[in-house]
Amino acid sequence: MKTLATAAALLLAATPLFAEGVNIRPDVASVTIETENGPVEISRNPDTANQLSGEWARTSRPCPNFCVQPMVPAPGVIPIGELELMDMLADPDRIVVDSRVASDHETGTIPGAISIPYNEAPDRLDELGCEVDFDGFDCENAKPVALFCNGNWCGQSPTAARRMIEAGFPAELIHYYRGGMHAWRMLGLTVTGG
């Protein structure tokens, strides 16, 4: 089983030290991850004049549907950022889940993420390493999971996390990328599909 240190080493080995340009970090220009459709390189858009437009440029959305979400959606859940999410994408023993409804997922997603809409999450724990049993799921061998949705104002992944925990998934194995697609796109990182 790969460790977080191994995943970090993969990230650091992805590119030469101190590459010039718009990098992920000063020492990392891109990261290549394996997906079910083959390798995908994650990098930032090199155009320093690039700006978000359309739906992703909106700053205000009305509550109660689009309220700012907490950093920790349930006790035990671990908040993460982009670098930690890339570490998880590089580790085959971890799963990154796009918790958005299918129509949102189809507009583009983080490379390597699988689609498990928030309203289906408690019924699909077998895809996350749990085993179906008579009482629902046995999650003793569950894999660490990162959940994301549209952004800081999106309640889909927080709802998925809470429902997964209620169904027996260990909270300490859930990582929450609160910035979601909004932060990912804001940083000019690679998006697949859509």
Rosetta blueprint (number, residue, H / E / L):
1 M L
2 K L
3 T L
4 L H
5 A H
6 T H
7 A H
8 A H
9 A H
10 L H
11 L H
12 L H
13 A H
14 A L
15 T L
16 P L
17 L L
18 F L
19 A L
20 E L
21 G L
22 V L
23 N L
24 I L
25 R E
26 P L
27 D L
28 V E
29 A L
30 S E
31 V E
32 T E
33 I E
34 E E
35 T E
36 E L
37 N L
38 G E
39 P E
40 V E
41 E E
42 I E
43 S E
44 R E
45 N L
46 P L
47 D L
48 T L
49 A L
50 N L
51 Q L
52 L L
53 S L
54 G H
55 E H
56 W H
57 A H
58 R L
59 T L
60 S L
61 R L
62 P L
63 C L
64 P L
65 N L
66 F L
67 C L
68 V L
69 Q L
70 P L
71 M L
72 V L
73 P L
74 A L
75 P L
76 G L
77 V L
78 I E
79 P E
80 I L
81 G L
82 E H
83 L H
84 E H
85 L H
86 M H
87 D H
88 M H
89 L H
90 A H
91 D L
92 P L
93 D L
94 R L
95 I E
96 V E
97 V E
98 D E
99 S L
100 R L
101 V L
102 A H
103 S H
104 D H
105 H H
106 E L
107 T L
108 G L
109 T E
110 I L
111 P L
112 G L
113 A L
114 I E
115 S E
116 I L
117 P L
118 Y L
119 N L
120 E L
121 A H
122 P H
123 D H
124 R L
125 L H
126 D H
127 E H
128 L H
129 G L
130 C L
131 E E
132 V E
133 D E
134 F L
135 D L
136 G E
137 F E
138 D E
139 C L
140 E L
141 N L
142 A L
143 K L
144 P L
145 V E
146 A E
147 L E
148 F E
149 C L
150 N L
151 G L
152 N L
153 W L
154 C L
155 G L
156 Q H
157 S H
158 P H
159 T H
160 A H
161 A H
162 R H
163 R H
164 M H
165 I H
166 E H
167 A L
168 G L
169 F L
170 P L
171 A H
172 E H
173 L H
174 I E
175 H E
176 Y E
177 Y L
178 R L
179 G L
180 G H
181 M H
182 H H
183 A H
184 W H
185 R H
186 M H
187 L L
188 G L
189 L E
190 T L
191 V L
192 T E
193 G L
194 G L
